[in-house]
Amino acid sequence: MTDGMMLRDLAPGDPGWVLMRHGELYWTDEGYDHLFEAMVAGILADFVKARGPLDRAWIAVDRAGTRQGCIFCSWPEETTARLRMFLVEPAMRGTGLAQRLLDAVIDHARRGGAAQLVLWTHESHRAAGRLYARNGFELLDQTPVTAFGQPTLEQNWRLSL
């Protein structure tokens, strides 16, 4: 359960944690190489440096103050919100935390007036893909690629709001 879990905005130290956990978990779970971590570093740096008024980050923190997940929302276009850097710690998977984080982004995108919420991911993130589909996202396309040292399918998803 996610009782006692707080979703808060980005705070000092959070970008470093987001980068570290993406690098560690995707290395372990997906076999992704250091180029994945470099990509996440670039996304994070851009978010922190150019954060606009509608850009948001949510960090899930348990009662002990331990970070358990994150999700980001950026606005590449006036009517388009983009889901970024969605991560849930392995011990928290299956607890409803992923749905709670996704709900925060969807609600924020709707309140901000976005016509659509889009995201880019890989087919190997099957649990996330099931979550997106359950929440009304449409899989737009899949492209076979070699990314971060692994053969995979890049996917683009969209939720009409």
N, C-alpha and C positions, 0 to 999 in steps of 0.2 A: 504494500500500500504506500501511497505517497503522503500519508498523514504526517504533519509536521514539516513537510518539505516546503521551503520558501522559494519563490521565483523572484530574483532581484536583477537589477541592472548590472552592467559591467562595472567592476570595481578594480582597484589596483591589484595586480597579480593575476587577474583573470585571463588576460590575453596570453600570458605565458603558460598558464595551465591548459587553456584551450589548445594551444599549439602542441604542447608536450603530450597531452592525452590523444590527440588526433594522430600524432606521429607514432606513439607507442601502440595504440589499439589497432591502427590500420596495418602496422608492421606485423603484429601478432595475428590478427584476424584475417587479413587479406594478403599478406606477403608484400605489401607495397614498399617500395624503396624510399630513399631520402627525398626524392623529387616530390612525393606527395606532401611531405612536411614543408618543403619549400613553397609549394603552391598555397597551403594553408597559411603560412607566414605572410605571403603576399596579400591574401584576402584579408587577413587580420589587420595588417599594417594599413591597407587602404581604408578599411572600416574605421579604425581608430583616428586616422589623420583627416578623413573627409566625411565624417559622420554627419549626415543631414538631419533635419528636424524630425523626419519620419523613420529614420533608421533606428532599430532597436536590437538589444541583446537581452537574453534571459539566461541567467545562471541559476540552476537548481541547487539549493544548498540544504542539507539536512540539519536536524536540531543540533548536531555536534559541530556544525559549521563546515562540514566536508562537502566539497563540490561533487555533485552526482550527475550533472548533465548540463547541456547548453543548447541554445538555438539562436540564430540571428535572422534578422529581416532587414534587407536593404531595398532601396527604391531606384532601380536603374532608369525607370521612366515614370512619368507622372501617374499613369494608371496601372503600372505593373509593380508589384512587390515581389521580391525574390527571397526564398528561404535559403539560408546558408548555414554551414557548420553545425549540423544537427548531430549531437552525440549524447548517448546515455551510457553511463558506466555499466559494465557487465552485471554487477550485483543488483542493479536496479531495473534490468530488462524484465518485462513481464509484470511490472508492478503498476502500470498505468502512467508512469512518469512521461514516457514518450508521447502518449496521447495528450497529456496536460501541456507539455511544451508545444506540441503542434497546435493545440487549441489556442494557445496564447498568440502564436503567429497569425493564424487564420483570423481571429478576432481583431487583432491589430490591423491587419491588411484591410478588413472590411470597414473598420472605424475610420481608417485613413483614406477611404474612398478608392481603393484599388479596384480595377475591373477584373484583375486576375492575379493569382499567386503562382509563380513558376519556380521550378527547381531543376537542378542538374545532379545526377547521381550515377551510380554504376549498378548493373543488374545483380551483382553479387550481394548487394544489400537487400536481400529478399524480404526480411522482416519489415524494413522501412517501406519497401514497395507495397507490401500488403497493407500497411498502415495508411499510406497515401491513397490507395485504391478504396479502402473502407471509408475514407473521408471525402470521397468524390473527385479526387484528382484523376485526370485522364493521362495515360501514357501516350505522348505525342510521337516519339520516335526512339529507335535504338540503333546505335552504330557500333559495329565491331571495331575495337581499337586495341593497341597495346599501350597501356598506361601504367606508369609507376612500376614498370618491370613485370606486369602481369597482363595476359590477354583478358579482355573484359568487354562488356557491352555498355557504352555510355547511354544514358537515358535522359530524356527531357520530359518533365511532367508539368501539367497545368491544372489549376483549379479556377474555374470561372466563379466570380464572386457576385 
